[in-house]
Amino acid sequence: MSIRLALGLILCHLSVAAESIPRRIPPEGIPIPQNVHTLLTQRLTALEEEYRLIESQSNNPDADTLLRAVRLALHHGELYKGSQLPLFNKTLDLAAQRIAQIRNGQPLNRAHGLQVRGYRSEIDGSAQPYGLEIPANIDLTSGPNATKVPLYVWLHGRGDKTTDLHFIQQRLSKRGQFKISDGIVLHPFGRHCMGYKSAGEIDVLDAIEHTISEYPVDPDRIALMGFSMGGAGAWHIGAHYAQDFAVVHAGAGFAETAQYNRLQLTNYPHPVVQKLWGNYDVPAYARNLLNIPVVAYSGEVDKQKQAADLMTETLAQHGHTLDHIIGKGMGHKYDEKSRAQVLEYIRQVLNQGRDHFPQKIHLQTRTLRYNRHHWVEIIGLKEHWKDSRVDAEYDPAQGFLITTKNISSLRLHLPSKEISIHIQSGTRINIDNQSLKTPENGSFIDLLRSGKKWEVARASEDSLRKRPGLQGPIDDAFLEPFAFVTPSNLRGAPQNIQKWLQIEIQHAIDRWRGLYRGEPRIFQDSDVTVEHIEKYHLVVWGTPKSNSLLRKALPNLPIHWDQEYSLKANGQNYNPEHHVPLLIHPNPLNPHKYIILNSGPTHREAHDRTNSLQNPKLGDWAIVDVRQKPSAESPGRVAARGFFDEQWQWPN
């Protein structure tokens, strides 16, 4: 769906234009001369028409990636100096070339050197770019079936003005920080300037997956690397998705929120916000880094050395010594000696590859969003946002030795046939000093805690409970395919709530387009189909009177909302004339997906000043008083916020 079409769809529902909140990322550029803007738009539109004619013949999003980059740059005014103006036509030239290649059936994965490719994101259907460095000595003649080589994933630093158009041209003209000759270097876009969080972290994983599908990459020899914002991304993605990588290198960056921002206890934010630091703060996931080699780099006098120093202290508390290379006298950059040391470290690890069935596993989390490492998978927590751990070992003589903390259910994935270690029927499981036996067959073992005792049993699939991928908070919905559902009868809401909805719906669309570099799917409530309910997390905007889909779901949601008479949440009554609920919950119309009420991602423009603050802010639910106008800080006055319990009910 084009930007203009999506904007038209939403404006047809809203009677007046929404008030805007000043955007921080990307910043406003300089004006493009009107005659030039017109010519670029005409050429872009013509190429988009050409692409649409072949789009149904090919699943290839490469040309669309380039066209979107120009469309977004024109729409947002992302020209920052006059010398950048030729980039528009240069990108369109490449798009025309790609369209011809696709039309003629030419493969796009046979070229060496600096390349830009694209993939289609399932989150919002947008075409997202990524860059590649492919040495000339790598055999591409057989595509992904050629001799496998390592993949070096490099996460770029912060660049407020390095939007799609500028990222693409950088990746076609400039090599990365490390000279790689024995493998392919992947440069994910990361949705621009998200600190590789939310859709940004999924972008990294998707770009890796797409690269593996197109090029001869060994999935057991993937190095995750980054510097500055990219170093922060390497810290958190490495800790959250440790099983996907053979080695992690984090250069500078940040690793958590409070200390990096020098917060004092007197100016800490709301307790819900503090709990939500546990979504991304790396110390809460430190034990995951015990599973793989990690090497940090810091300039000796760089302020961002703070991240590696903190992680050194944190890992020491877990009995581990962090490999930390320090560039003598260096500020916020590498010196050549340190760069060589880092690369040598990484290559030594990659030569060994990754163990598919490590005998020891350490898994630490605060949420079921990040719940697995190799053969250990956490299925349930006693309580979210508390330190939760599994330390497991397989000993051929003694069986499984497991200790847990704050875990209610657990799954052990048994090794596949080609693994030399075989689990036989009757293998013992010692979990928290309780002895159990494995079942006679099966590819996994489920363990369920009942009171203080563990048993070999599976948690009920029918019960309403927090489970992996359905655990909140509100922001969790935007890591997977979602759609906005707008109200067909906005005038059914009180006037001040009408105005609030106008502002917040448009704000969410603009925010997703500008910051997340995508285009949200938008359906009117009357147009939502069974297929939409089946496929997407649904972000439902409006009130019971104004949105028919909300009316259908509301009787099975844990709030009482009668627009004319009452609004009750968590045992408290609120005036429905000027209060609106925001929440996330399994969708009563499809309990395998979320329903979200009246909210996009909950961090806002003021939090974009540093990527360390781009974290969830509201929990699973909030009540907003719309008498305070939406701002760069919040959607209004947040009268209350919190979390549902593990059964998606109000906590006792």
N, C-alpha and C positions, 0 to 999 in steps of 0.2 A: 504494500500500500504506500503510495507516495505521500510526502509530507503535506502537500497541498490538499490532497483528498482527505487525509485524516483530519486536518484542521477544519475543512469544510463540514465533515460529519459532526464534529463536536459543536461547531458554532451554530449548526442548524438546531441543536437542542437548547442552546443557551441564548437567552433573549438579549443580553447585553454583553459587551466585551469585558473580560476579566481584568481586574487590576493586576499589574505586573509587580514582581519582586525583583529588584536588580540582580542580574546574573553576575557571578564571580568567575565561573569557568564555563566555556571559554570566554575570555574578555572580548569586548567590542573591538572590532578592527577599524581600519580607515575606510572611507566610502570608496566603492568601486564606481568609476565613471559610468553614468547611465547608459551611454551608447555601448560601452564595453559589456556592461551587465546584460543588456538586451541581446547582443550578439552571442555571448556565452550561453545565455538561457535558451536561445533558439537552437544552437548547436547541441546543447545537452538534451533538449527535448527530442530532437531528431534522432540522436543516438539511443535514447531511451525507447523510442518507437522501434528502432532496428533490433534492440535487444529483446523487446517483448515478442517479436516475431519468431525468435529462435529459443526463447526461454523454455517453452514447452517441450522442445526437442532435447534439451540438455538440463541437467541438474547443476550445471556449473555456475557458481555465483561470481566468478572472477571479474567479469565485465561490470556486473551490478555493483560490486565493491567500489570500483573506480568512479562510476557514475554517481553513486551515493555521496562519495567524498566531495565531488564538485557541487552537488545539489545542497548538501549541508553547508558548505563554505559560502555559497551564494546566499542561502537563506539566513544564516547567522551573521554574515559579514565578517568572515574569517580571513581577511586580507590585512596583514599587519605592517607591511611596508611595500612601497611601489614596486620594488624589484621582484616581489613574489607573484606579480600578476601573470607572468608567463606560465606559472605552475598550473593554472586552470586549463589552458589549451594543451599543455604537455600531458596532463592527466587524461584529457579527452582523447588525445592522439593514441595513448596507450589503450584506452577503452575501445576505440575503433579497431585497433589491431587485435585485441582480444575477441571482439565480436566476430571478426573475420576468421580467426583461428577456430572459434567454437562452431561457426557456420560450416567450415570446411572439415570439421572433425579432427583437427590437429591437436595432439596432446599438449598440455601446458606444463607437464612435469618432466620435460627432457632438457631444459636449459640450465646451464651453470651460471655462476656469478651471482650478482645481486638480483633477487627476484621479489616480486610482491604477488601474493596469492590471496584468496579469500574463501570463506566458508559461510554457510547459512546458519545463523544462530537459531536454535529452537526456542530460545527465551522469547524473542519478539519477531522472528522471521527475517531479521535484517541481515544483510551481507556485511561481514566484518573482515577487515584486512589483517594480514600478517606478513612480515618480511622474512626472507631466507637468504643465507649466504651458503652457496654450494660450491665447494672447491672443484677445480677442473678434473682432478684425479678420481672423483667419485663416479662410479658406473651408474648411469641413469637409463641405459638402453632398455632394461627390462622393467622400468618403473619400480614399484614397491617390492618386486620379486628379485631384484638384483642383490648383490652381496650387502648385508646389513652393516650399517655404520652407526657410531654414537650420535646422539642428538644433544646439542648444547642449547638450552633454553635461556635466552638472555632477556631479563626484564628491564625496560628502560627507566630512566629517572623521570622526575616530574618535569612537565613542560606544559604550562597552561595554554600556550598558543600552538602546541604541536597536535593539532586536530588531524582528522583523517587525511586531508589533502596534504598537509605538511609532513605527517608521519610517512605517507607513501613515498613522497619525493626524497625524504631522508634515507629511506630503506633502499632506494634505487641509486643513491649517490654516495653513501657513506657506510663503511664497514664498522663493525662493533668494536668494543673495547679490547677483545682478545683475538689474536690471529690464530684461526683454527684451520688445520689442513687435513685432519683425520676424521672429520665428521661434518654434519650439517648444523648450522647455527639458525635457530628459530627466534625471531623477534615478535612476540605477541604484542598486539596493540593494547590489550587490557582495558578496552572501552575508554581510552584516553587518559583520564586523570583521576582514577578511582582508588589509587593505592592497591590495585589488584584485589579489591574486595567486591562482594556482591556479584553483579554480572561480570565484573572485571576478573574475578578469580575463575569463573566459569569460562571466560574467554581464553584464558591460558590453557585450561584443560582441553577445550574444544580445538584450539589451534594445534596443540600437540596431537590430538586424535586425527585431525585432518591431515597433518604432515605425515604421520605414520601410514595413513591410507594411500598417500600419493607418492611417497619416496621410500627408498630402502633404509629405513630406520630400525635399529634394534631396540625394541621397547624395554629391554632389560639394561640398557646403557643410556639412560637419560639423566643429564645433569641439569639441575635448576640453579640459575645464577642471576645476580642482579646487583645494582649499585644505586645508592640514594633511595628514591622511592622504590626502585627495583630491588634494592637490598631489603627494604621493609617487606616487599612482596615475597621475596625469597624466604625470609624468616617465617612469615605466616602461612604461605602456601606449603612450604616445606614441612612445617609442623602439623598442618591440618591434613595434608595429603601425602604423608611420608612414604606410603607404600608405592606411590607412583614413580619414585625417583631413586636412582642409585646413589646420588650424592647431592648435597646442597651447598651452595656458596652464597653467603650474604655479605655484601659490601656496604658499610655504613647503614643508612636508613634509620628506622625506629622499630621497636619490638613491642611496645605497649603504649598506653595512653597517659596515665597520670604523671609518671616521672618524666616522660618525654616533654610534656607540656608544663612541667614544673608546678603542678597543682598542689595547693596546700589544703589540708583537711577543711579549713574554714571556707574554701570556695569550691569544694567538690559539688558536682551536680546532684540531681535527684537520685535516691538509692536505686531506682529502676535503671537509670542510665549507668550507674556504677556496676550493677550486675551484668548489664549488656556489654561492658568492656570485655567480659569473658567470652564474647563471641569471637573476637580477633586477637586479644592480647596473648602474645606467644608464651609467656611464662606459664599460663594456664594449660598449655599443651606441650610443655618442655619434655616430658618423658617420651613423647613420640620421636623426638630427635635422638634418643638413645638407640633407635633401631637402624640408623643410617649414618654414614660419615658426614660431618658438617665442618666446613672451614669458613671462618669469618675473616674479613679484612677491615682495617681501620687506618686512616691516616693518623699519625701520632698526635697531631694538634687539631684534628677535626672534631667539632662538637658532637657529631653523630657517632663518634666512638662510643658514646653512652650506651648504644644498643648492644654492642658486642660485650662491653663491660658488664652490663646487666645480665646478659645471657650467660656469661662466664660464671657469675655468682649464682644464678639460678640453677644451671646444670651442675655446678659443684654441690649444691644441696641434694642433688640426686646421685651423687657419687661419680660424676662424669667430668672430664677435663675437656673444655672446648679448644679446638685448634684455632688459634687466633693469630693471624699474620698482621703485623703493624708496620706501616711504612714510615721509616724514620724521618722526622721533620715534615711529614706530608700533611696537607690540609685535606680538603674534600676531593681527593683524586688518588689514583694509583701511581706508584712509582714502578719503573720497569722491573726491578728486582722482585718486588712483591707480586707483580702480575705474573712473572714467570713461576714463582713459588706456588701461587694459587693454581695455575694451569697444570703444573706437574702433579700437584696433589689430586686434582680432579682426574687427570688421565690415569694415574695409578689405580684409582677406584674403578674407573670405567673399564679398565683392562680385565678386572675381575667379574664385572657384571653384577646382577642382582640375584639374591637367593629367593626362590619362589616359596620355600617352606622353611623360614628361619625357625630354629628350635626355640628361641626366646623372643617373646613379644612384650613390649611395653606400650600400653594404650591409655592416653589421658585426654579427657574432654570435659566440657561443661554443657554440651548440647548434643542431641542425637543427629544433628546435621553432619557432624564429624565423628563417626562412630566405628571406624574399622581400620585395622592394619593387618594385612594378609589374612591369616586364618582365624583371627579373633574379631568378632563383630558384636557390638553392644546393641541390644534390641530395646532395652528399657532402663530408665533411670529411676531411682527412688524420688529424686527431686532435681529438676533442672537448675542450672546455673550454680551448682555446687561442684567442688572438685570431685571428679569421678575417674576411677582408675581400674584397669585390669593389668596384672602382671602374670603372664602365662609362659609355661615352659613345657615342651614335650621331651620326655626322657624315655627312650626305648625300653628301659628296664622298669621304670616306675609309672609310666603313663603320663597323664597331664597333671601338672602342678600349677594351681591357679590361686591367686589372691585378688580380692576385689574391694572396691570402696564406692559406695553410693550406686551400686548396680542392682537392678531388679530382674533383668533377664539378659541372657547371653547366648550367642551362637558360635560354635566351633566348626569351621569349615574343614573337612577332612581332606588330606592331600589327594591329588588325582593319581591315576594308575602309573603314570610315568615317573612319579616321585619314588625314590628308592626306599623312603620310610613308609612302612605299611602299618596302618592301625588295624589290629585284629579285634574281633568280637571279644568282649570281656576286658578290654583295656581299662585300667583304673583311672578315675578322675578324682583328684584331691582338690577340692575347692573350699577355701576358707576353713581348712582343717576338717572338712567333711568328706567322706569317701563315697563315691558313686561308681557305677559301672556304665560303660557305653552301651548303646543298643546294638542289636545284632547286625544291622546293615544301615545303609543310608550314606549320603554325601555330606551330612552335617549333623551336629548334636546340639539340641536346644536345652539350655539350663534355665530353670525358673526358680526364683527365690520366693518362698512362701513363709512370711514371718521371718524367723531366723534360720530356716532350713532351706537348702537347695535340693532340687529334684530334677531328674531328666524328664522334662516336659516342656511343651510349647505354650507360650502365652496366647490367650484367646485372640483369634483374628477378628472376631465379631465385636469385641468390646471397644467402646470409645476410649481411647487412650493416646497419649503422645507416643509416636513411633517415628523411626527414621524417615525424614522427608515430610512429616506432618507433626512438627513440634513447635512451630513458631520461632521467633516473634513475627510481627507484621512484615518486616523486611525479608523474611525467609521466602515469601512467595515470589520474589523478583529474581530468584536464582533459577527458576524453572519457567516453562511456558505459561504465560498469563494473558488475560484480556481485561480491558476496562468495559464495564457495563454501565452506560449512562441512562439517566431517567428520561422517560418519554413525556412525563408530566411534571416538569420542574415547578410549575406554579402550584402544585399540590402541597408544597412545603411553605412554612411561614416565611415572610418576606426576608428577614435577616438571614435565615438559613438558606434561602434561595441564593442570596448574594454570596454567602460563604461558599456554597457549592460551585457557583460560577467561577469564583477565584481559585478554589482548590482543584477542581477538575482541570482547568486550563493550566494551572501551575504544574500539576503532575505530568501532563502531556509535554509541556515545554521543558520541564526538568529532565524527562526521559530522553527527549530529542537532543537537548543541549549537552547535558553531562554524560548520559549513558550512551549517547550516539546511536540511538535506535528509534524505532517507531512503534508505540504500543498498539496492539490490536484494539479496535474500538467497535463495540456493538451497542445498539440501543436495546433496552430491556425487552421490547416486543420482538426483536429479531434474534434473540438468543435461541439456539437450537439444542437438541439433545447431544449432538456432536460437540458443540462448544462446551457444554457442561461436562462431557466425558474427557475432553482434551486439555482444558485450561483451568488454572487457578483463576477464579473470577473476582475481580475488584469491582464491587457493586457500589455505585454512587447514588445517594439520594436518601429518601425517607420512606416509611411504609406506604404513604399515599402516592409518592412520586415515582417509585420504582417497583414494577410488578414482580420482578425476580426476588427482590428483598422481601416482599410480602409472602412469597411462597416459602422462603427459607426461615423467616423470622420465628415461627412457632417452635422450631427445633434448635434455636440458638439460645445461649444462656443469658439473654437480656429480655426485659419486658419493655416494649417500646410502642406505646399508643401515642401517635403524633399529637392528638388533640388533648390528651389527658395526663399521660405520665411517661416517664422514662426511668427505669430502675436498673441499676447495675451494681453488682457486688454488695447488695443489701442497702444501697443508698438511692434516694430519689433525687432526680434532677428535673428542672423545668424544660419540657420538650420544645418550648417556644424559642429557646436560645442555647440549647445543648445538643450536641451531636455525638453519637458513639462511633469510635474507630476500633476495629478489632479484627483478629484473624481466628479462624476456627475451621475444622473439617466441614466441608460443604454438606448440609443435610440432603441436598439433591444428588450428591456424589461424594461419599465420605472418603474417597481416595484422593480428593483434591481439596484445596482450601477455598473458602469464601472469605473475602476481605471487605470490610465496610469502610468506605469513605477515606481511604488513605493510599498514597503512593509510598515510596521509600521515605523513611521518617527523619533522616538527616537532611539538612537544608542548606541554603546558600552560605550562611554564616559559618557552617562547619567545613566549607570547602577551603578555608584559608590554610589548613594543614590536613593532609590525608589521614593523619592519626585521629582526627575527629569525625571522620566519615563512617560512623558506627550507628547502629540502631538506637533510637531514643525513647520509644514509647512502650516497649514490651509487647504482650499479646493483646492488650486492650487499653483504651484511653477514653475519657470523656472530655470533650472540648467545648468551652464556652465561647460561642461565636461573637459575643459582644466585644471581644478583643480581636482586632483584625489579624489575619494571617501575616506573618513576617518572615524574615530570613532566618529566624530562630525557631519558630514554632507555628503550627496551623491555627493558633488562637491561644486563649488561656487554657492550659491543660489543668482541668479541675481534678482529675484523678487518672492514674495509670497503674498498670500492674501486670501480673501473669495469671493465667489459669493454672490449675493443678495438673497432675499427670493424667487425670481423666477428663481434661478440658472443662472442668467446673470451677466455680469460685473457690478459692482456698478457704479452709476452715479458720 
